[in-house]
Every structure is written in structure tokens, then in C-alpha cells.
Amino acid sequence: MAQRCEVGWKGDAMELCFRQPEGAAWTVNRADGRHENSSSVLDRIGKTAGKKLGGAWVATVEADSPTCSTTPTPAEAVRCVDAFVVGHAVVLRRDVSVPGKAGKKAKQSAKAGKAPEAGQDADGEAKRLSAKADNQSGAWESHSPGDRLAGADEVPASATTQTPADLSARGRSGDGSAAAAGQGEVRIYPIARAPPRVVDLRVGGVALVGYPVVASVDVDGAAELRWEWRAGEAAVGKEQIYTPSEADLNKVLTVTCTPVDPSPEGPAGQPATAAVRHPVLLLHPVTQAPREARQAAASAARTQRPGAVRVVCYNTLWGLGRSKLGETRSPPEDGVVRVVEAAPEPMDTRHLRQNVLVEEMLGYDGDILCLQEIVPAALSDYIAPLLARAGYTIAGGDDELALAWRSSRFSVELEPTVWHLGREIHEHPALLEELRQAPALLTTLEDQPHTARGVVLRCAGTGRRVVVVTTHLILNGVASNLRAVQLYLAMHAVARWCDPQPGDSILFCGDLNLRTDGESALHLVEAGRVDPSHHNWFMGRDVGVALPEIPEESRCPSTIGRGKPCPRGREASGYCVDHTCRCGQAKQFYEPLCGKCREAGE
């Protein structure tokens, strides 16, 4: 991902700000100012000036521009930007070659030696072409009056104005980057780098004693960041992550982030402050006992096989945003949460759950983590920084699946990838043709958002390849047939991708949403196939089909799923065909037989 440069005017100088995503390569190419995968900075300057000054303007930088191609520290990025533009000047050249009415007016003004009037070509061809180019760009953001990058209406009129002859006298080369004789007015603007700015500072809504709190920040411009945490009025921390102590109980945590330009001559940024929504709370030990018991059992098992690779598969439960939950509760007066229902936010909010989630993950001391139902914001703002601090490498999270592995034990052999399971059906023409006989089933499969995510690792201790896959299959209770199809598609996608070899270890993890040990998905794993007579095919025959409404007195009295009434009509047995065993007795809809017939081995 290359840099995006934004440009605007401040006073009589232009400001340029390079946004640098973390870990991205910073690239400036050629003296024309073009950036990899982005619109030309200089084209943008010319278009912006054209909107205000009238006509078409072409911009060039009055400096030799070196090529900077690296993954820099903030200080290195600033030095590269400085070498490229800062301290130099942008030359705006009036382009009088634009066809149509605007071009004629521009030529007449140039011949008469008159400067163009602002907005003189409001209805002209130049403005149309400029607007068209802007619409095609798509890489530039608009800025509100409060932003430090000025809009087109703030182009200063006091810039130095020179004729083409004046530029020639300064020794400009004839390479087309400067104005040539007869090409109209030229204006020159100095360039300054904009100060770094905190765009957004975020901190969790709930802080707990003994659980880390992470501050997340988005910054415009290359900058080093300084942090300060306060509990009430007391300064308590100087890092991005702070863990509250009992001394902070019932106090409000605030964090201040100050972006500092790494260049000694660079401009300073303004600090930004954010506060945790609720005062610091303490979870009573009784609320921690179940988790601590689970982790103690896992720790005891770890000591029995100290060299083994431990895998943790965890559906974290999709944490809802606060906007979905309505009003929050008042926290306990003494700040001690003795039952989770007394917490100021429900347990299914991510701001409360994310604290416990990381403690749970790390407490099992896993070498590989396969996670489902990960909230992207919780991963990027909270979970990922803490896992990274604990020595893990993290991949994914944007599709509710994430993988993490201990960096000291594994290196990446094949980069992480993701498969959309519904689309994978088109890699299997024979199966696709079969599913076309049930259009509603095929449409349901293709419409599902479910994915699988994989990575191939190399174990540092054994040298073996380890193929790791996590997935999350459809929840619908009657869709056991689709779960088997999804699992089939995922396994084949993995095989095509990494071509497993003898000696490879394959870890296929996930929340498969299986209801019983007789589901067709398990038959697929155990036997390599699902027999056409498997009861799951019949049970899921109407997936995606709207069933007709049946009067309550004629409806099957059984329930499906989480107490949902069965929508089918009753048979002579008093139950529908899905809830009737072949012996005539009632059965669970996802079982092929009733309990007595299963015990008899029929």
C-alpha cells in the first residue's frame, strides 16, 4: 500500500501531508511527483488552482526529486519528504492550450498581459475538464473548514507572479516542467510540511483493575507519539498500554497523545485526550473463579507434555457495539463487580468482553490461536496490540476469523489467505450441477457470508510444515446438509492452495455448529464422503424455501432450534415426518432414529 499525499494552502504556502499506514512502503517516484497507486500530487495542485484561479493550470516542483523507496521509521519518512518538496516551491503554469471558450479567453488574457480573474471560466471547458478529472481520481478526500488542509477556495492570491521569461532567467531547463514562452501566466508558491495531527484517539469504555487498557490512534503525517495516562488527577503511565491497579479504583482514566514531528525543524502537533467512559472497576474474585479453574486444568496438562504444540480454538462471541444496547447501568458505588449483571455494560458489549477475552486467550498458553466471531474494531484496537505484546503474530479479523501464532516457534511458509465458501462451489462443476436441482439451497449457499482462513507455518523446533485453517459454518439447525457442503468446499480449497505433503501437520479448526455426532459433516471428515441416503439431505430439503403457513391445530407440536415451533404439519403419529421415527415414535428432528431404536442398534 503506497502513500497518499494531501495538499492544501495555508497562508501563502502550500502544505503537503503524507499519510503513512503502519508497515506500508513509502514511495515517491520521479520528479513529476507521482506516487505509486495514487493520483499525481502535482496534477491535484493544478486542478485545485484551476477551480479558484480560472482556466487550466499545470503544477511542477522547483526541485530535483530523489526516489525514496523503503519502509521507513517516522524520522526517515520525514527526511524523504523534506528532500522531495519541503523548502522548495510549486510552480503553477497557466495552460492556454485548453480548447473551447475557456482556452480562447485564456489566450486573449495572455496576449494582453492580464492575469486571469478568479472564476472567469466558470462555464468554460477548462472547468468541465477539471471537474471530470476530479471525479475520475477517487483518491482524494474533501476537507471541512476545520481541517488544516485548505480547500480550493483558499488558494492565496498573493503568490509571486512571474512571466515565462523570468523563469528562463532563473535557469529552468526546457524539459517541459516549467512554463515556455507564450504559455501564459506563472505563479510560484513555497511549500511547507503540515504538522502531524491526531485524527482520532480511541480508548475502551470499561477499565478493570489488572486488565490492560489500550489507546488506539490515527495520525496524519509521520510522527512519534508521546503518551500520558491519568487516573483522576494523578499521572500513572507513559506508554500506549496501561494496566490499572487497585489504587485507580473508582477513578476515571484519561489518556493524552501528543504527535511529535521527528525532524528537529519540523512543526509540533497538538495533543489529543480521550477518557474511559466509566470509572475503573474491580471484578470480584468470585466472577473469575470459572476461568481460573479452566486455565489451571490447562496449565496442568501443559506440564505433562512441555514440548507439544498447543492449539486454542475459540469462538469469542460477536461483541455488540454500545449503540445496539441502549442505556448503560450505573456502576457499583464501591467499584467492585460481584456479579457480571452489576457491570455498567452488559457482558455482550465488546468494551467489557474484550478485557476478559484476551485474559482467557493468553491464560491457556496456546502456540496457535484459531478465533471466530472476532469484532474487527476490537481486534485492531485492543486484542491485536496485546497479542503482539505477548509475542504473537496475527492475521485476519476483517471477516470475523483470525489466526495468531507464537512468533518464537513458527515462521510463515505460505502467506495467510481467505476463501469465501459460497463462491468455492464454482470450482466443482459436478457438485454445482447437482445443487442446481435445488435452486433455493444453492442460492442460500452462495449468499452465506461464511469464510475459511488459512496460513502455512514452519515449526522452528521440528522443521515441519503446519497448515492451520479456521472456519465458521452456517448456524441454521436444519442446514446440516449445507454444513457438510461448506466443509467439503473449505477442505478442497485448502488442498488446492497449499498442496499438503507427507509429513505436514494439518490443523482444521473452527466453530462448525454441529448438533450431533451423527451429522453429515463429521461423516465427511471420518469417511471422506457423505452417502446420498444420509438423513441430513432429507432434513435440509427445504433450506431457503418459504414453507406455507399451517394452522396451529394442524401443526407438529415439537420445537426446533432454540424453542422455535416446528412449521410442518402433523402426520398420523401426531408429529411431522421430521419428528417421527420409522417405528412411529417421536424423535429429535436432527436424529435419524428415536432413542430406543438407536439403543437397539437399528
C-alpha positions in Angstrom: 0.0 0.0 0.0 1.6 3.2 -1.1 1.3 6.6 0.5 -1.4 9.1 -0.2 -0.4 12.8 -0.3 -2.9 15.5 0.5 -2.2 19.1 -0.4 -3.7 22.5 0.5 -2.8 26.1 1.1 -2.1 27.8 4.4 -1.5 31.5 4.1 0.9 32.0 1.2 2.5 28.5 1.4 1.3 25.0 0.4 1.1 22.2 2.9 1.7 18.6 2.0 0.9 15.8 4.4 1.8 12.1 3.7 -0.3 9.6 5.4 1.7 6.5 6.2 -0.2 3.3 7.1 1.7 1.2 9.6 4.1 -1.2 7.9 3.5 0.3 4.4 6.3 1.0 2.0 6.8 4.8 1.4 7.4 5.6 -2.2 7.9 8.8 -4.1 8.7 8.4 -7.8 10.2 10.7 -10.4 10.4 14.5 -10.4 6.8 14.8 -11.6 5.6 14.0 -8.1 3.6 10.9 -9.0 3.1 8.2 -6.3 2.6 4.5 -6.8 -1.2 3.7 -6.8 -2.2 7.3 -6.2 -3.2 10.4 -8.2 -0.4 12.8 -9.0 0.2 15.4 -6.3 1.0 18.0 -8.9 -2.0 17.2 -11.0 -4.1 17.7 -7.9 -2.4 21.1 -7.2 -3.1 22.2 -10.8 -6.7 21.1 -10.6 -7.3 22.8 -7.3 -5.7 26.0 -8.5 -7.8 25.9 -11.7 -11.0 25.8 -9.8 -10.1 29.1 -8.0 -7.9 31.0 -10.4 -9.8 30.1 -13.5 -8.7 28.1 -16.5 -6.4 25.1 -16.5 -3.2 25.2 -14.5 -0.2 22.8 -14.6 2.0 22.4 -11.5 5.6 21.5 -11.2 8.0 21.3 -8.2 11.0 23.6 -8.4 13.4 21.0 -7.0 15.2 17.8 -8.1 13.2 15.0 -6.5 15.0 11.9 -5.3 13.4 8.5 -5.3 12.5 7.3 -1.7 11.6 3.7 -1.6 11.7 2.0 1.8 9.7 1.0 4.8 10.9 3.9 7.0 10.7 5.0 10.6 8.8 8.2 11.0 12.1 10.1 11.0 13.2 8.5 7.8 9.9 9.3 6.1 10.2 12.9 7.1 13.7 13.2 5.7 12.4 11.7 2.4 9.5 14.2 2.3 11.9 17.0 3.1 14.2 16.1 0.3 11.3 15.8 -2.1 9.4 19.1 -1.5 9.8 21.0 1.7 11.7 24.2 1.4 11.2 24.3 -2.4 8.4 25.8 -4.4 5.4 24.8 -6.6 5.2 26.5 -9.9 1.7 26.9 -11.4 1.7 27.5 -15.1 -1.4 28.8 -16.9 -2.3 26.3 -19.7 -3.7 28.3 -22.6 -3.9 25.3 -24.9 -7.3 24.2 -23.4 -9.8 24.1 -26.3 -13.2 25.9 -26.3 -14.3 29.2 -24.8 -12.0 28.9 -21.7 -8.9 28.4 -23.9 -9.8 31.5 -26.1 -10.3 33.7 -23.0 -7.0 32.4 -21.6 -5.1 33.2 -24.8 -6.6 36.6 -25.0 -5.6 37.4 -21.4 -2.1 36.1 -22.1 -1.7 38.3 -25.2 -2.9 41.3 -23.3 -0.6 40.6 -20.4 -3.5 40.4 -18.0 -3.8 38.0 -15.1 -6.9 35.8 -15.2 -9.7 36.8 -12.9 -10.9 34.3 -10.3 -13.7 32.1 -11.6 -13.6 33.7 -15.1 -14.2 30.4 -16.8 -17.0 29.2 -14.5 -18.9 27.9 -17.5 -15.9 27.0 -19.7 -14.4 23.9 -21.0 -11.4 24.0 -18.6 -13.7 23.8 -15.5 -15.6 20.9 -17.0 -12.3 19.0 -17.8 -11.0 19.7 -14.3 -14.2 18.5 -12.6 -14.2 15.4 -14.8 -10.6 14.6 -13.8 -11.5 15.1 -10.2 -14.4 12.7 -10.4 -12.2 10.1 -12.1 -9.5 10.5 -9.4 -11.3 9.0 -6.5 -8.1 9.0 -4.3 -8.6 12.4 -2.7 -10.7 13.3 0.3 -12.6 16.6 0.8 -11.7 18.7 3.8 -14.0 20.6 6.0 -13.2 24.2 7.0 -11.8 22.9 10.3 -9.2 20.7 8.7 -5.7 22.1 8.3 -5.5 21.3 4.6 -7.2 24.1 2.8 -9.8 23.7 0.1 -9.7 25.2 -3.4 -11.5 28.4 -2.2 -8.4 29.2 0.0 -5.8 29.5 -2.8 -4.0 32.7 -2.0 -3.9 35.5 -4.5 -0.7 36.9 -3.2 1.7 34.4 -4.7 4.7 35.6 -6.6 3.7 36.1 -10.3 6.3 35.8 -13.0 6.4 35.7 -16.7 7.9 32.8 -18.6 11.0 34.9 -19.3 11.5 35.4 -15.6 11.6 31.6 -15.1 14.0 31.2 -18.1 16.4 33.7 -16.4 16.5 31.5 -13.3 17.9 28.7 -15.4 15.0 26.4 -15.7 15.6 23.6 -18.1 13.5 23.2 -21.2 12.2 19.7 -20.2 8.5 20.9 -20.2 8.3 21.1 -16.4 8.5 24.9 -16.4 6.5 27.3 -18.5 7.7 28.0 -22.0 7.3 31.3 -23.8 3.7 32.0 -24.9 2.1 29.6 -22.4 0.6 32.2 -20.1 1.0 33.4 -16.5 3.1 31.6 -13.9 2.7 31.7 -10.1 5.1 30.4 -7.6 4.2 29.1 -4.1 6.6 28.0 -1.3 6.0 24.6 0.2 5.8 23.7 3.9 5.1 20.4 5.6 1.9 20.4 7.7 2.3 19.5 11.4 1.3 16.0 12.5 -2.2 15.8 13.7 -4.2 13.3 15.8 -7.2 12.4 13.7 -8.9 10.0 16.1 -7.9 8.8 19.6 -9.9 5.9 21.0 -9.9 4.1 24.3 -12.2 1.3 25.7 -15.4 2.1 27.5 -14.6 -0.2 30.5 -11.4 -0.3 32.5 -10.8 -3.2 35.0 -8.1 -3.5 37.7 -5.4 -5.9 36.5 -6.6 -5.8 32.8 -4.6 -3.7 30.3 -6.2 -0.7 28.7 -5.1 0.2 25.1 -5.2 3.6 23.5 -5.6 3.5 19.7 -4.8 6.5 17.5 -4.9 7.6 13.8 -2.4 10.3 12.9 -2.0 12.4 9.8 1.7 12.8 9.0 4.8 11.0 10.1 5.1 11.4 13.8 6.5 9.9 17.0 3.9 9.7 19.8 4.1 10.7 23.4 1.6 9.2 25.9 0.4 10.2 29.3 -2.2 8.3 31.4 -4.0 9.9 34.4 -6.2 8.3 37.0 -8.2 11.3 38.2 -5.5 14.0 38.6 -2.6 11.6 39.2 -0.2 10.8 36.3 0.1 7.0 36.2 1.6 5.9 32.9 3.8 6.9 29.9 3.1 4.1 27.4 0.3 3.3 24.9 -0.9 0.5 27.1 -1.7 0.9 30.8 -2.8 -1.6 33.4 -4.9 -0.1 36.2 -4.1 -1.0 39.8 -6.4 -1.1 42.9 -5.1 2.5 43.6 -7.1 3.6 40.5 -10.4 2.0 41.6 -13.4 4.3 41.0 -11.2 6.9 39.2 -11.7 8.0 35.6 -8.8 7.1 33.3 -7.8 9.6 30.7 -5.0 9.4 28.1 -3.3 12.2 26.2 -1.4 11.6 22.9 0.9 14.2 21.5 2.3 13.7 18.0 5.9 14.9 17.7 7.5 15.6 14.4 10.8 13.6 14.4 12.5 16.3 12.5 14.2 18.9 14.8 13.0 21.7 12.5 9.5 20.2 12.0 6.3 21.7 13.3 4.8 20.4 16.5 1.4 18.7 16.7 -1.5 19.4 19.0 -2.2 16.9 21.9 -5.5 15.0 22.0 -7.2 13.5 25.0 -9.7 10.7 25.4 -11.3 9.2 28.6 -12.6 5.8 29.5 -16.4 6.0 29.7 -16.7 4.5 33.2 -14.6 4.7 36.4 -12.1 1.9 36.9 -13.8 -1.2 38.2 -12.7 -4.3 40.1 -14.0 -7.8 39.2 -14.6 -9.7 42.4 -12.6 -13.0 42.6 -15.9 -15.0 42.5 -16.5 -13.8 39.0 -13.1 -15.0 37.9 -13.2 -18.5 39.5 -14.6 -20.4 36.5 -12.0 -19.0 34.1 -9.2 -19.6 36.6 -10.3 -23.2 37.1 -10.3 -23.8 33.3 -6.8 -22.3 32.9 -5.5 -24.2 35.9 -6.5 -27.5 34.3 -4.9 -26.4 31.0 -1.7 -25.5 32.8 -1.5 -28.9 34.5 -1.9 -30.7 31.1 0.8 -28.4 29.7 3.4 -29.7 32.2 2.8 -33.3 31.1 3.9 -32.6 27.5 6.1 -29.5 27.7 7.3 -29.6 24.1 3.9 -30.2 22.5 2.2 -27.5 20.3 -0.9 -26.2 22.0 -3.8 -25.1 19.8 -6.6 -22.9 21.2 -9.8 -22.7 19.1 -12.2 -20.0 20.5 -15.5 -18.5 19.3 -15.2 -15.2 21.1 -18.9 -14.3 20.6 -19.5 -11.3 18.5 -19.4 -8.3 20.8 -22.1 -5.8 20.1 -21.5 -2.1 19.8 -22.8 0.2 22.6 -25.3 1.7 20.1 -27.1 -1.7 19.9 -27.7 -2.0 23.6 -29.5 1.2 24.7 -28.7 2.8 28.0 -26.0 1.6 30.3 -26.3 0.9 34.0 -24.7 2.9 36.8 -21.5 1.1 38.1 -21.5 -0.2 41.7 -20.8 2.6 44.3 -17.6 0.9 45.6 -16.5 0.0 42.1 -16.5 -3.8 42.8 -18.4 -6.0 40.4 -19.6 -9.1 42.3 -21.8 -10.4 39.6 -21.4 -9.6 35.9 -25.0 -8.3 35.8 -23.9 -5.5 38.0 -21.3 -4.2 35.5 -22.2 -0.9 33.9 -22.4 -2.5 30.4 -23.8 -5.9 29.5 -21.3 -8.8 29.1 -22.1 -8.9 25.4 -20.7 -5.5 24.7 -17.3 -5.6 23.3 -15.9 -3.0 25.6 -16.5 -5.3 28.6 -15.9 -8.6 26.9 -12.6 -7.7 25.2 -10.9 -7.3 28.6 -11.9 -10.8 29.6 -11.3 -12.3 26.1 -7.5 -11.6 26.0 -7.0 -12.8 29.6 -8.8 -16.0 28.6 -6.8 -16.5 25.4 -3.4 -15.9 27.0 -4.3 -17.9 30.0 -4.3 -21.2 28.0 -0.7 -20.5 26.9 -1.5 -21.5 23.3 1.0 -21.6 20.5 -1.6 -21.3 17.8 -4.9 -19.4 18.2 -7.9 -20.0 15.8 -10.5 -17.4 16.5 -14.1 -16.9 15.3 -16.6 -14.1 15.7 -13.9 -11.5 16.1 -15.1 -7.9 16.0 -12.7 -6.0 13.7 -12.6 -2.9 15.9 -12.0 -5.0 19.0 -9.2 -6.8 17.2 -7.4 -3.8 15.8 -7.9 -1.5 18.8 -7.4 -4.0 21.7 -6.8 -7.7 21.1 -4.1 -7.4 18.4 -1.8 -5.0 20.4 -2.0 -7.2 23.4 -1.4 -10.4 21.5 1.6 -8.7 19.7 3.0 -7.7 23.1 2.7 -11.3 24.2 4.8 -12.5 21.2 2.1 -13.4 18.7 1.8 -12.7 15.0 -1.9 -12.0 14.0 -3.6 -12.4 10.6 -7.2 -11.7 9.6 -10.1 -10.3 11.6 -11.9 -8.4 8.8 -14.2 -11.4 8.1 -14.8 -12.4 11.7 -12.0 -15.0 11.5 -8.5 -14.5 12.9 -5.3 -16.6 13.3 -2.4 -16.0 15.7 0.8 -17.9 16.3 3.7 -17.6 18.6 6.4 -15.8 16.7 9.2 -17.6 18.5 8.0 -21.0 17.5 6.8 -20.5 13.9 7.7 -18.7 10.7 5.4 -18.1 7.8 5.9 -20.6 5.0 2.8 -19.5 2.9 1.1 -16.2 3.4 -2.4 -16.1 5.0 -5.3 -16.3 2.7 -9.1 -16.4 2.9 -11.8 -18.3 0.9 -15.5 -17.3 0.6 -17.1 -20.7 0.8 -20.2 -19.8 -1.2 -18.0 -18.8 -4.2 -15.9 -22.0 -4.0 -18.9 -24.0 -5.3 -17.9 -22.8 -8.8 -14.7 -24.8 -8.6 -16.7 -28.0 -8.5 -18.8 -28.3 -11.7 -20.3 -31.7 -10.8 -21.5 -30.7 -7.4 -22.7 -27.4 -8.7 -24.9 -29.2 -11.3 -26.3 -31.4 -8.5 -27.2 -28.3 -6.4 -28.9 -26.6 -9.3 -31.6 -29.3 -8.9 -32.4 -27.4 -5.6 -32.2 -23.7 -6.6 -33.2 -22.4 -3.1 -30.4 -24.5 -1.5 -27.8 -23.3 -4.0 -28.9 -19.6 -3.6 -28.7 -20.0 0.2 -25.2 -21.4 0.0 -23.9 -18.7 -2.3 -25.5 -15.9 -0.2 -23.9 -17.1 3.1 -21.0 -14.8 4.3 -19.1 -17.7 5.8 -15.3 -18.0 5.0 -12.3 -20.0 5.9 -8.9 -18.5 6.6 -5.6 -20.4 6.4 -1.8 -20.0 6.8 1.1 -22.4 6.4 3.7 -22.2 9.1 7.1 -23.7 9.6 7.9 -25.0 13.1 11.3 -23.8 14.3 11.7 -26.9 16.6 10.8 -29.7 14.1 11.2 -28.0 10.8 7.8 -29.4 9.8 5.1 -27.5 7.9 2.0 -26.8 9.8 -1.2 -26.0 7.8 -3.6 -24.0 10.0 -7.2 -23.3 9.0 -10.1 -21.8 10.9 -13.7 -21.5 9.7 -17.2 -20.9 10.9 -20.1 -22.8 9.3 -23.8 -22.0 8.9 -25.8 -21.9 12.2 -29.2 -22.9 10.8 -30.3 -26.0 12.7 -31.9 -27.7 9.7 -29.0 -26.8 7.3 -26.8 -29.8 8.2 -26.6 -30.6 4.5 -25.1 -27.1 3.9 -22.6 -27.5 6.7 -21.3 -30.6 5.0 -21.1 -28.8 1.7 -19.3 -25.9 3.2 -16.8 -28.1 4.9 -16.2 -30.0 1.7 -15.5 -26.8 -0.2 -13.2 -25.5 2.5 -11.1 -28.7 2.6 -10.7 -28.8 -1.2 -9.8 -25.1 -1.3 -7.0 -25.7 1.3 -5.7 -28.7 -0.6 -5.5 -26.7 -3.9 -3.8 -23.8 -2.1 -1.0 -25.5 -0.2 -0.7 -29.0 -1.8 -0.2 -30.9 1.5 2.8 -33.2 1.6 3.6 -36.3 3.6 4.9 -35.1 7.0 2.8 -31.9 7.1 0.7 -31.3 10.1 -2.9 -30.1 9.3 -4.9 -28.3 11.9 -8.5 -27.6 10.7 -10.3 -25.7 13.5 -13.5 -23.7 13.8 -17.0 -23.4 15.0 -18.7 -26.0 12.9 -22.1 -25.5 14.6 -22.7 -29.3 14.6 -25.7 -30.5 16.6 -24.9 -34.3 17.0 -22.1 -36.7 16.4 -24.2 -38.1 13.5 -24.1 -35.0 11.3 -23.0 -35.4 7.7 -20.1 -33.0 8.1 -18.5 -35.5 10.6 -19.2 -38.4 8.2 -17.3 -36.4 5.6 -14.3 -36.0 7.8 -14.3 -39.6 9.1 -15.2 -41.5 5.9 -14.2 -39.0 3.2 -17.8 -38.9 1.7 -21.4 -38.5 2.7 -23.8 -41.2 1.5 -26.8 -40.0 -0.6 -29.1 -41.7 1.9 -27.8 -39.7 4.9 -30.8 -38.3 6.7 -29.3 -34.8 6.6 -30.1 -34.5 2.9 -33.7 -35.1 3.6 -33.8 -33.0 6.8 -32.4 -29.9 4.9 -34.5 -30.4 1.8 -36.4 -27.1 2.2 -33.5 -24.8 3.3 -34.1 -21.4 1.7 -37.8 -22.3 0.9 -40.6 -20.3 2.5 -43.0 -23.0 3.9 -46.8 -22.5 3.8 -48.5 -21.3 7.0 -50.2 -24.2 8.8 -52.9 -23.7 11.3 -51.7 -24.2 14.9 -54.2 -27.1 15.5 -52.7 -29.0 12.5 -49.0 -28.1 13.2 -46.4 -30.5 14.6 -46.2 -29.8 18.4 -42.4 -30.2 18.5 -39.9 -27.5 18.5 -36.7 -26.9 16.5 -33.7 -24.8 17.2 -34.0 -22.6 20.3 -37.6 -23.5 21.2 -38.9 -22.3 17.8 -42.2 -24.1 16.9 -41.9 -26.7 14.1 -43.5 -25.2 10.9 -44.6 -28.6 9.4 -48.0 -30.3 9.6 -48.5 -33.4 11.8 -48.8 -36.9 10.5 -50.8 -39.8 11.8 -48.2 -40.3 14.5 -49.1 -36.8 15.9 -45.8 -35.4 14.7 -44.4 -34.3 11.4 -42.3 -36.6 9.3 -39.0 -35.0 10.6 -40.0 -35.7 14.2 -41.3 -39.2 13.6 -39.0 -42.3 13.8 -39.7 -45.2 11.4 -41.0 -47.1 14.4 -43.8 -44.5 14.7 -42.5 -42.9 17.9 -41.4 -39.2 18.3 -37.7 -38.3 17.7 -35.5 -35.3 17.5 -35.6 -33.8 14.1 -31.8 -33.9 13.6 -31.5 -37.6 14.6 -32.4 -40.4 12.1 -33.9 -42.6 14.9 -35.5 -42.3 18.3 -33.6 -43.1 21.4 -35.0 -46.7 21.7 -34.1 -47.6 18.1 -30.6 -46.2 18.5 -30.1 -48.3 21.6 -31.4 -51.4 19.8 -28.9 -50.7 17.0 -31.4 -50.4 14.3 
